[in-house]
């Protein structure tokens, strides 16, 4: 469970970082399509839209990263993890009757 939570948090952080890097392109595309290009007459709306979309983009990035990174790690471990694990240790062999007899 601890391993899953570590992957979950790592994925969320990685998703947020990637979303933050991609956010300017996403915001330009989305804001250009809302008609808020002219900042001289719609500054408040532009700032509100930008902040709202940046936060939404980071949340989506965190959610997607938190879901995908544990899934990818699980698939990777399932496919490649078993080959690198050492084979199980066989149980010890119980002593036989001849080994318990003391020589005289």
Phi, psi and omega in degrees: 000321180295321179297319179297317180295324177295315178295322180298311181291320178298319178295320178297316179293318178296318178297322180292321178295315180295319178296323178294322178290326181272348186301319180302318179294316179296317181294319177300316181294313183288321180288328178292330181276348179271353180085014182262034180290320186280099184283346182291328183248353183226044184297316182297316180295320180296316180294316179297316179297317181296313181296316180297314181291326178295315179295317178297320179296319178294321179295315178298319178297319179294318181294313181296317178295320180293333179272321185280320184296314175297325179295315179295319178296319179295316178296319179296316179294323180295321183278316187249347187286326184289330181290332183270350179285143179290153179293154180293147181280130180291151179293154181293147181280128179293148181291147177271173182294325183289335181278343180270350181278128179276138178288145181256000000 
